[in-house]
Structure formats: structure tokens, C-alpha cells
């Protein structure tokens, strides 16, 4: 190596001091010592650190938001159809009308967990899109109860394309349901019976109650 080139660089960290001592040892034996503010050192390291791109692959319909983590994804989906077959206990309701639903979960190691669900306003989505109290059972705040069901095999985001349908196929029980969660004040069974032949727009004209939150609160995990 040419004389004067750096052979070793040493960083000395003192938790009681805000500056970091750096020592450069050159091939010719000379040493250069500097004291650099900690935040300046971090900024320099970040500016010269390159991260590999995170590739989502083909995304399923209805993706609203994606957050990438080193070990997985945080995903928010919306329902792409306004009707679906749902169950209340053992009663099946085919072609049941739905408001606009949001489903959020954490995808890690092929498994899904941390399910959340919300109802949002119709129309184009924006950070300020209004949310409503969830009109059905099984949801507390935003937290969705999926019982003992295991959601495995989700090793690509594309496999989430049927997730909303799968979640909605889980029978609704009575957990967390309160008659005052809608403007109708009905029991859960009365609610399903009342809604089964309605148009999805009926939710927004006669059923839903705003909860004072927005899409930003849901994507950020606020309850």
C-alpha cells in the first residue's frame, strides 16, 4: 500500500459524552484523532449506507397500504366487492351487503397475525377518509377476533388476494357486539336479518355512526 493510506479506523464511544472520538492509523504509523458530534457521525453513516431495494412482487387487488419491515410486511386491504356470503352463528346469509371494509394484518414468515378491521367512508380514499363504528360483532376498537384459526402459507403478497373473503367467511358470533354500535339499536341477529336485502348504500344513510377517526389512524394502528 502507498504510504499514508489508512490501515485502521477506531471509534471510541463514551456514553457520558456527546462527541465520538475517531482515530485513523495510517500505514506510515502516523495517527489522526478527531472528535465528531454523534449526530453528525450518524448522518454521515446514513448518507453512505445503501439498502437493497424491497420488492413487493405482484400486488393483489384492494391493497390500500404496505409497510415493509426486515422480517415482513404490514398490509391494509379493502374489500373489492360490496356483497359476500357471511355467517351469523349457523345462519348463512348469501350475497349479504357490505359497507367499505378495511382489513389490516402483519405478514411474517408466511403467517398472518395482528388482524384489525374497520369501516370507512365510500368514495376515493385519502388520509382524512372518515371511519365509522364497526356495525358487526367480533371487533373491539379495531382489533378483529379470528378465534383459533391459523392463517399460514402466505409467503407472497399475491396470496393475500382471497384474504378478505376468507376472513368474512368466519362466522360472526356475539363477541364485542353492542346494539348502540349502529343507529338502528338492534340485536346482532336482528341486524343481520334487517340488512340482508338492503343495498350497500343503506349503511351510510341509515346505519353507520362516525367514530371520530380517519384512515390515517387505522393505517398507523391507532385505536
C-alpha positions as CSV (number, residue, x, y, z in Angstrom):
1,X,0.0,0.0,0.0
2,X,1.1,3.6,-0.6
3,X,2.5,5.5,2.4
4,X,-0.1,7.4,4.2
5,X,-3.1,5.2,3.4
6,X,-5.3,4.2,6.2
7,X,-4.6,0.9,7.9
8,X,-7.2,1.1,10.7
9,X,-10.0,3.3,11.9
10,X,-11.1,3.2,15.5
11,X,-14.3,4.7,17.0
12,X,-14.2,5.3,20.8
13,X,-17.7,5.8,22.3
14,X,-18.2,7.4,25.7
15,X,-21.8,7.3,26.9
16,X,-21.2,10.4,29.0
17,X,-20.1,12.5,26.1
18,X,-22.0,13.6,23.0
19,X,-18.9,13.5,20.7
20,X,-17.3,10.4,19.3
21,X,-13.5,10.1,19.3
22,X,-12.2,8.8,15.9
23,X,-8.6,7.7,15.4
24,X,-7.2,7.0,12.0
25,X,-4.0,4.9,11.9
26,X,-2.0,5.1,8.7
27,X,0.4,2.7,7.1
28,X,3.3,5.0,7.8
29,X,2.5,4.9,11.6
30,X,1.0,8.4,11.9
31,X,-2.2,8.8,13.7
32,X,-5.0,11.4,13.3
33,X,-7.5,12.0,16.1
34,X,-10.8,13.8,15.7
35,X,-13.9,14.4,17.9
36,X,-17.1,14.3,15.9
37,X,-20.6,15.1,17.2
38,X,-22.6,11.9,17.5
39,X,-25.5,13.1,15.3
40,X,-23.0,14.2,12.6
41,X,-21.4,10.8,12.6
42,X,-24.8,9.1,12.2
43,X,-25.8,11.4,9.4
44,X,-22.6,10.6,7.6
45,X,-23.0,6.9,8.0
46,X,-26.6,7.0,6.8
47,X,-25.6,9.0,3.7
48,X,-23.1,6.4,2.7
49,X,-25.2,3.3,3.5
50,X,-27.1,1.7,0.7
51,X,-30.0,-0.5,1.3
52,X,-31.1,-3.2,-1.1
53,X,-34.5,-2.5,-2.7
54,X,-37.5,-4.1,-1.1
55,X,-39.7,-5.7,-3.8
56,X,-43.3,-6.4,-3.2
57,X,-43.9,-8.5,-6.3
58,X,-47.3,-8.5,-7.9
59,X,-49.9,-6.9,-5.5
60,X,-53.4,-8.3,-5.1
61,X,-56.4,-6.2,-5.8
62,X,-57.6,-4.0,-3.0
63,X,-54.2,-3.1,-1.4
64,X,-54.5,0.2,0.4
65,X,-51.2,0.4,2.2
66,X,-47.9,-1.5,2.6
67,X,-45.2,-1.1,5.1
68,X,-42.0,-3.1,4.7
69,X,-40.0,-4.4,7.7
70,X,-36.8,-6.5,7.7
71,X,-38.9,-9.6,8.7
72,X,-42.2,-9.0,6.9
73,X,-45.0,-6.6,5.8
74,X,-47.8,-4.6,7.4
75,X,-50.7,-4.8,4.9
76,X,-54.0,-3.0,4.7
77,X,-56.6,-4.2,2.2
78,X,-60.1,-3.1,1.3
79,X,-63.0,-5.3,0.1
80,X,-63.3,-5.2,-3.7
81,X,-66.9,-6.4,-3.8
82,X,-69.9,-4.9,-2.0
83,X,-71.5,-8.3,-1.3
84,X,-70.3,-11.6,0.2
85,X,-71.6,-14.7,1.9
86,X,-71.4,-14.3,5.7
87,X,-72.5,-16.4,8.7
88,X,-74.0,-15.4,12.0
89,X,-73.6,-18.5,14.2
90,X,-75.1,-21.2,12.0
91,X,-77.2,-19.0,9.8
92,X,-75.9,-18.3,6.4
93,X,-76.6,-15.0,4.6
94,X,-75.6,-15.3,0.9
95,X,-75.0,-12.2,-1.1
96,X,-75.0,-10.1,2.1
97,X,-74.5,-6.3,1.5
98,X,-71.3,-4.8,3.0
99,X,-70.0,-1.3,3.7
100,X,-66.5,-0.5,2.7
101,X,-64.3,-2.6,4.9
102,X,-60.6,-2.3,5.7
103,X,-58.5,-5.3,6.9
104,X,-55.1,-4.8,8.3
105,X,-52.6,-7.6,9.4
106,X,-48.9,-8.3,9.9
107,X,-47.3,-10.8,7.5
108,X,-44.2,-12.6,8.8
109,X,-42.7,-15.9,8.0
110,X,-45.7,-16.9,5.9
111,X,-48.0,-16.3,8.8
112,X,-50.6,-13.6,9.4
113,X,-51.5,-12.2,12.7
114,X,-52.5,-8.9,14.4
115,X,-55.7,-8.6,12.5
116,X,-57.6,-5.3,12.6
117,X,-60.8,-4.3,10.8
118,X,-62.6,-1.0,10.2
119,X,-65.4,0.6,8.2
120,X,-64.6,3.6,6.1
121,X,-66.4,6.2,4.0
122,X,-67.4,5.5,0.4
123,X,-65.6,7.3,-2.4
124,X,-61.9,8.0,-3.1
125,X,-59.6,7.2,-0.2
126,X,-57.4,9.9,1.4
127,X,-55.6,10.2,4.7
128,X,-58.6,12.1,6.0
129,X,-61.2,9.5,4.9
130,X,-63.8,9.1,7.7
131,X,-64.1,5.9,9.8
132,X,-67.2,4.5,11.5
133,X,-68.0,2.3,14.4
134,X,-67.9,-1.3,13.4
135,X,-71.5,-2.4,13.0
136,X,-71.0,-6.2,13.4
137,X,-69.6,-8.5,16.2
138,X,-66.1,-9.8,16.6
139,X,-64.3,-6.4,16.5
140,X,-63.2,-4.4,19.6
141,X,-61.9,-1.0,18.7
142,X,-60.0,-2.0,15.6
143,X,-58.9,-5.5,16.9
144,X,-60.5,-8.4,15.0
145,X,-61.1,-11.7,16.8
146,X,-60.3,-14.7,14.5
147,X,-60.6,-17.3,17.2
148,X,-58.2,-20.2,17.0
149,X,-57.9,-20.0,13.2
150,X,-54.4,-20.1,11.8
151,X,-53.5,-18.1,8.7
152,X,-50.4,-19.8,7.3
153,X,-48.9,-20.2,3.8
154,X,-48.8,-16.5,3.0
155,X,-45.3,-16.4,1.7
156,X,-46.0,-13.8,-1.0
157,X,-48.2,-10.7,-1.0
158,X,-50.1,-12.0,-4.0
159,X,-51.6,-14.8,-1.9
160,X,-53.5,-12.2,0.1
161,X,-55.9,-11.7,-2.8
162,X,-58.5,-14.0,-1.2
163,X,-57.8,-13.0,2.4
164,X,-60.8,-10.6,2.9
165,X,-63.2,-13.3,1.6
166,X,-61.6,-15.9,4.0
167,X,-61.9,-13.6,7.0
168,X,-65.5,-12.7,6.2
169,X,-66.3,-16.4,5.9
170,X,-65.5,-16.9,9.6
171,X,-68.9,-17.0,11.5
172,X,-69.9,-13.9,13.4
173,X,-70.7,-14.6,17.0
174,X,-71.8,-12.1,19.6
175,X,-68.3,-11.1,20.9
176,X,-67.9,-7.3,21.5
177,X,-71.3,-6.6,19.9
178,X,-73.4,-3.7,21.3
179,X,-76.7,-2.5,20.0
180,X,-75.6,1.1,20.1
181,X,-72.8,0.4,17.6
182,X,-75.3,1.4,14.9
183,X,-78.2,3.9,14.6
184,X,-80.7,1.0,14.4
185,X,-80.2,-0.2,18.0
186,X,-80.9,-3.8,17.1
187,X,-79.5,-7.1,18.5
188,X,-76.9,-8.8,16.3
189,X,-79.4,-11.3,14.8
190,X,-82.0,-8.6,14.2
191,X,-79.3,-6.6,12.5
192,X,-78.3,-9.3,10.1
193,X,-81.9,-10.1,9.3
194,X,-82.7,-6.4,8.7
195,X,-79.7,-5.8,6.4
196,X,-79.8,-9.0,4.3
197,X,-81.9,-7.5,1.5
198,X,-80.6,-3.9,1.7
199,X,-78.4,-2.0,-0.7
200,X,-74.8,-1.3,0.5
201,X,-75.6,2.4,0.3
202,X,-78.1,1.9,3.1
203,X,-75.2,1.6,5.6
204,X,-74.3,5.2,5.0
205,X,-77.8,6.6,5.0
206,X,-79.3,4.8,8.0
207,X,-76.8,2.6,9.9
208,X,-73.3,3.8,10.5
209,X,-72.1,6.1,13.3
210,X,-68.8,8.0,12.8
211,X,-66.2,7.2,15.4
212,X,-64.1,10.4,15.0
213,X,-61.1,8.6,13.4
214,X,-59.7,8.7,9.9
215,X,-57.8,6.3,7.6
216,X,-54.5,7.6,9.0
217,X,-55.5,6.4,12.4
218,X,-56.2,2.9,11.1
219,X,-53.1,2.5,9.0
220,X,-51.0,3.8,11.8
221,X,-52.6,1.4,14.3
222,X,-54.3,4.0,16.4
223,X,-57.4,2.7,18.4
